Amino acid sequence: MLKEKKEQCGKCGVEINGNNLGDIIEAEEVLVCDSCSKKHRLYMIAELNGFRLSKEFNNNRIALRKKILWTSDKMGRWFDAGDKSYIESVSDYYDFNLFELQSDILESLVCILETFIYPDLEEDYSNKYPELERLRLEVREHQDKVLSYLERFK
């Protein structure tokens, strides 16, 4: 009789089962437990928010393109095709203006925030992470500004 292969968390090594399955992260698409997935999402939130507040976010298209690709890689190749028929590269964003690039970064940050704060849409988690909820609202406001600039310059 064949034994079923047990999956282990790619970060901490704990055995993964139906109760602690977290996510697939990193460019290598590493399977991690729920605890490591939460730590990874908090790391991503801190990194993207720090970048959002930096000078590079406001005027460096190359840095924005690189951060979009970095985000995709860190989140398990978010933007690549599942069958690998399309693999994202920095040239995919060559024709994007500054506001389009900023919008992509902000959308990624909002998505990570919302999946962290609201893992189950059936339940209300808004009071569980008040500081992250405030950040989500702040980023949404920033995103609205960027989108209004986009509308003006199209």
N, C-alpha and C positions, 0 to 999 in steps of 0.2 A: 504494500500500500504506500502511495506517495504521500509525503508529509506536505502540508500547506506551508508555503513560504511566508514567514512573518516579516512584516515591514517594520523598520525601525526609523525613528526620527533622524533626519540627516544632520541635526544640530546637537541634540542631547543624547541620542541613542535609545530613548525609551521606546518600548514596543507600542506601535500604533494600532489602535482598534477602533471600532465604530464610535466609541465614546470620547476619544481624544484626537480624532483626525483633525488636523489644522488646515494646511494649505500646501500649495506647491510654490516654492520661492526660488530666487536666483536664476541666472541664465541656464544653469545645468538642470533646472526643474527638479529641485530637491524636495522630497516629501517631508513635511515637518508636523510635529504634534501641535495641538491647540495652544499650549503655553508658549512654544517657540514662535508660532505664527503671530501671537499677540505682541511679543517682544519685537518681532521683525516689523510689524505694522507701526508700532510706536517709533521705532528707529526711522522708518520711512517718513512718517509724519514730521518728526523733528528735522530731518534732512531737507525735505521739500519746503517746509515752512522757513527754515533758515535761508534757503536759496531764494525763496519768495521775497524775503526782507533784504536781500543783498543788492549791491549796486549792479552786479552782473544781470540780475533779473530785468532791470529797467533799460539796459542798453547793449547787451552783448548777445547777438543772435547765435553765435557759435556756441557759447556757454548754454544757451537755452536748448539748442538742438542736442547737445551732448547730455544735458540733464534729462531730456525726454527719453533718449535711448537708455540712459542709466536706469531710469525709473522702470522702463519696460523690462530690462534685464533683471533688476532686483525683484520684480514682481512675477518672475517666472515667464518672461518673454510675452508680456501682455499683448503686444501688437503684432506678433507673428501669426501666420496661418497655422492652424492645428496640424495640417499635413506637411508643413515646412515648405510648401510651394511658394510662400512669400516670407522672406526674412527681412526685417526692417533694417535700414541703414541711415546714416546721417544725411545722405543725399536725398532721401525721401522728403526732407523738410527744407530743401534748398529754396523753393519758391514761396515759403511761408514768410509773412511779414512778422515784425516784432510782436504785434498784438495776438496774432494767431498762435505763435509759439508760447507766449505767456498764457493764453487761454488753455492750451493743452496741459501745461504744467499745473495750472490751478484746477482743472478738471480731474487730473490724476490725484491731486491732494484731497479734493473733496470726496472722490470715490473711496480713497483709503480711509479717510475720516469716517465717512458714513458706514462703511462695512465694519469698522471697529466699534463705533458707537451703537449701531443698530444691526447686530448680527441676525436677528430674527425680526422680520417686519411685523409679526403678529403681536409683539410685546413692546411696551413703552420703556425705553432705556434712557430717555432724555435727562433724567435726574441722576443717573449712575456716573456719568462723566461730564460734569458741568463745565470744566475748563476746556475740554475738547469740543463740547457743544458751542461754547463761545467762539473758539477758534474756527469751527465750521462756519458759523454765521459771518465771522470776519472775512474768511476766505471767499465765501459766497458774495459778499459785498464787493470785495476786490475783483472778483470774477465779473460781476455786473458792470463795473467801471471799464474793465478791459473790453468786454463785449460791446459796450456803447461806443468805445473808440473804434472798434472794428466796423461797426455800422457806419460811422462817419467817414471812414477812409475807403470804403468799398465803392 
